Amino acid sequence: MTRDPRFSVITIVRDGEEHLAEAIASVQDQSVEDWELHIVDDGSSDGTLELATRLAADDPARIHLHRHPGGENRGMSASRNLGLRHAVGAFVTWLDHDDRFLPRKLETLHAALDRCPEAVAAIGPCRRWRSWTSSKMEDEDQSFPNIEPHRLLPPPGLLPVFLANPRSVPLAPLVRRRPLVAMGGHVERFRGMHEDQAFLARLMFRHPVIVIPDVLHLYRQHESSCVARTHRSGLDVRTRRRFLHWLAMEFETCGPRDEKLRLEIARATRATRSWRFRRWHRVLINLRSRKPAR
C-alpha cells in the first residue's frame, strides 16, 4: 500500500501555457519528494490543456489534471476548491501557473508548523520577481511591518497588516488540510482579484498562523497578470470595495471582537467611495496613452 503524500500543491491556470512548465518544474525541484500536484484548468482556450496533459503524463503518480464540467471557466476560487477536493496531503499550498517556488519552500514551511503545532498555517514573504525579464530589473522582497517572525499570531493574524497595505498580502501559505476543508476553502463569490485576500481573511479570522522571515516564493510581475489587467481596466478600487463590504459582514459573524480592526475596515471602505471617478480617470489615461502622437 502506498503512503499518501505529505504535501498537496494546487495550481490553477487559464491560458497560461507560457509559464506553466516552469512553475511545475519548481515543484519537482523541491527538497522533499512526498508531494502531489493538482493542476486545475479553468477553461483555457490556448495550448494550456495539451501542455498540462503532457506534464501530468510524465509523472502520473504525483501530477493530476482536473477540469470543471464541460471545460467551463468558473473563476479562481472555484478552481482552487476543485483542487482542494482532490487533495489528500496533510498540508496544502498553492502555486499560480506563472510563479515559482524556491527549492526549500515546502520543507521550510512544514518545519515552522512542526515547531508550532498550534498554528494552522505558516506564511513567508514573497519576492516580486521582475528580473525574470531582464537582469537590469530589480526584484523586491515583501515585508510584514511590526510582525515578529517565528511568533504565533492569534486571529486576526496578518489581516491588519495587509488591510493597511495591500502590497503586504502574503502568497501561498502552507495550511493544515483538515481545518482548511472544515472552514470551506476559498470564497467562490470572488472569481478574480481579491480572492486571495478573502481566503486569508477567512483563515485568519478563525485560526492562528505563524510567520517566518524566509523568502520562498517568486511572484512573477507581468502585464497579463490578473492584478495588472484589473488595474488597467480601472476596476481595482471597485473590486476592493466589494471585498471590504464582504469583510465587514465576515467580521460581524466570525471576526475577533477587535474594535480597532472594525474601525479600520470602515475607514478602508470609505476610502473607496470615489471608485467610479477613479475608474473613468484610469480609462481616460489609458485612452490617451494609446493615442498616436502627431
N, C-alpha and C positions, 0 to 999 in steps of 0.2 A: 504493500500500500504506500503510495507517495504522500509525502507530507505537504500540507497547504503552505504556500509561500507566506513569508512574514509580512511582505510589503505589497500593496496594490497601488499601482500608478495609473491614473486616469488621464488620457489625452483626448481632448475634443478637437475636432478640426472641420472646417468648411472651406473648400477651395484653398487648401494650404500646401499644395504639392511642392512648392519651392523649398520649404524648410522642414517638412515633416521628417524626412530620413535623418536629418542632423539631430533633431530632438530625440528620436528613438535611439540613435547611437549613444546619446548621453546617458540614457537609462542602461543600455548594455555595458557602458563603461563604469558603472557603479562599483564601488569597492566591496559590495555584498552581492551575492548571486541569488538569494532566495526572494526574488521579486516576480510579480506578474504585471503585465501591461495591458490595459484595456483601451483600445483606440475606438473612439465613437465618431463616426462620420455623420455630420449634421446637414445632410442634403447637398453634398458637393456637386458641382457641375463641370469641374475640370478633371484632371487626371488623378485627383487625390485618392479616390476609391481604388483604382487599379494599383497605385503605389502602396496603399495601406494593405491591400490583399497580398501583395508580394512580400511585404515586410513581415506580416503575420505568418505566411507560409514558410519563411526562413527560420522561424523559431516558434513552431506551433504549440509547444508545451508551455510557453510563457507569454506569447503575444496573441491577443484575441481581438477580433474586429467585430463591431456592433453597428447597427443602423436602426433608425426609427422605422416603424412600419411604413412601407411604401417609399422609403428613402426620403421621408419628409424632412424639412428644416423646422425644428422645434425650439431652437434657441440654446444658449449656452448652459443655463441652469438645468433645463430638462435633459440635456445631453450629459452633463456631469452626473445627474441622478441615474441615468441609464447605465453608465459605467459603474456607479456605486452598487446597483442591484446585482451586478455580476461579480463584484469584488469579494474575495474570500480571505484576504490577508488581515492580520490583526491590526495593521496600521495602513492608513490610506493617505495618499497625497496626489497632487495634480501637476501636470506639465502641459502648458499650452503648446500647440504644434510649432510655434515659432520661437520658443525659448529653449534653454539648455539647463540641465542640472550640472553642477560641478561634481567630480567623481565621488566625493565623500558625503554627499547630501544625505542619503538615506541613513548611512551609518552614524553620522554626527547627530542628526535629529533624534534618532532612536536612542542613542546614548543619553541624550538630555532627558527623554521620557523615562528611561530606565533609572536614572538618578533621582527622578521626581515623580513617583507613582501617582501623586495626587493630581498631576496635570493631565488634561485630556488632549492637549495639543502642544507641540513645540514649533516655534517660529524663529526664523532668522531673517536678516535683511537681504534684499536682492541687490543686484548691480544693474543699473540702467546701462545697457550694452550698446554703445554707439560705435565702438571700434571695429565691429564686425564688417563695416563697410569700408573703413579706412583707418590706418594707423594714426592718422592726424586727428581723428575724432577722440574726444576724451570720455571715458566712462565715468559714472557717478554712483557711488555706493550709498544706499539708503541708510537713514539713521532714525532712531526712535528716541527723541529728546526726553531726558529726565527718567529714562527707564533703566534700572539697574539690571544688567544681564545675569542670567542663571538664578533669578529670583521668581518664585511662584507669584503670578498675578491673579488675584481673585476677580470675579466679574466686577466691572465690565472690561477687564483686561486692557488691551491697546486701543479700544474704541475711542476714548477721549483724544488720544494722540492723532489718529488718522481722521477723526472728525474735524479737528482744528487744522490739519494739513493733509489733504488727500495724497500728497507725494509720499506720505508715510504709511500708505496702505500696504500691509505685508502680502507676499505672494506664497501660495502653495505650502501651508503648514503641513506637518505630519500629524495626523489625528487618529486617535484610537477608534477603530471601526464601530464597535458596538454602541457607544454613546452618539457617534455621528449618525448612525442609522436611526437610533431612537429619537433624535431631535428632528428628523425629517430631511436631512441632507440640505441641498440648495433650495432657494426660494424661487419657484418656477415662474412667478409673475415677472421676474427680471430676466429678460431674454438676452440682453446685451450689457451695456455699460451699467456699472454699479451692482452687477450680480455678485461680484466678489465681496463688496462691502456689506451687502445684505447677508451673505452667508457668514462672514466674520462676525457681524453683529449678533446674529442668531447664536453662533457658537459661544461668543464671549459673554453674552447675557446669561448663559446657562452654566458655563464650565470655566474652571481656572486653566490658565495657559502658562507656559514658560518661554521666555525669550532668550536666545543665545546670540552672541555677537558675530558669529562666523557668516561670511557671505558665501552662499552655497547655490545661488540661482542667478542665471543670466537672463535678464528681461530685455529682449531684443526691441530696439527702438526703430520703427519704420513707419512710413506714411500710409500703409494699408492696414494697420492695426485697428482694432475696434475703437480704441481711445482716440487715435488720430482722426479717423473718419467722423466720429461723433463731434469732435471739436470743429472740424471743417464745416460741418453741417449747421453749426450754431445751436445745436440741441443739447450741449453739455450741461448748461445750467438748468434746463427743464428736466433732464433726467436726474440731476442731483436733487432738485426739488421733490420729484416723485419719490426718490429714495428716502429723503428726510421725512416726508409725510408718513411713509411706511414705518420708518424708525421710531417716530413719535408714538404710533399705535403699538408697536412691538415693546417699547419701553413701558407703556402703561400696563401691558398684560404680563410681561415676564422680566422686565428690567429690574436692576437693583434700585432700592429706594435711595437714590442719589439726586438730591435737588440741584446740585451744581451741574450734573450731566443733563438733567431735564431742561435747565435754562440754556445750556449750550446748544442743545438740539433746536430749541425755539429760536435762538439767535441765528444759527446757521440757516434755518428755514426762512427767516425774514430777509436774509441777505440774497435770497434767490427770487424775490418778488418781481424784479425787473427782467425776468428771463426773456419775455417777448421782445423787449427793446434790444437786449444783448444779442438775441438770435438774428434779428434783422440787420443789426450793425455788423455782425460777423459775415452774414451773407453778402452785404454790400461791399465789404472789404475784399471778399473772395472774388466778386464780380469785377471789381476794379483791378485786381491783380492779374486777371486773365485778359483784360482789355489790351489789345496790341498798341504799342507806342506809335505815335505818328511822326 
